[in-house]
Amino acid sequence: MDIVQLEARRFQGDYVAGNTVRGDVSVPDRAHVPQLTEGTSRVTLDGYHINYNYQKHTGTMERADGKVGAYYMTGKR
């Protein structure tokens, strides 16, 4: 299992690639994403085909399922 973590965001999966200079993280298959940023809601998501940029705080995830704060969520792309 590979793990990439910057700040309080972690990406766990069988293969996780990233570039710390550009702030990019890519997970081509299934991933588990816990986020424990101080002052924000706790986020725990499972999904597929994740692309995220730490500098822009934007990204995509397919077939997301998990919990954000007290709310359960699910989504498809």
Secondary structure, DSSP 8 states (H G I E B T S, - for coil): -EEEEETTEEEEESS-EEETTTTEEEEEEEEEEEE--TTS--EEEEEEEEEEETTTTEEEEEEEEEEETTEEEEE--
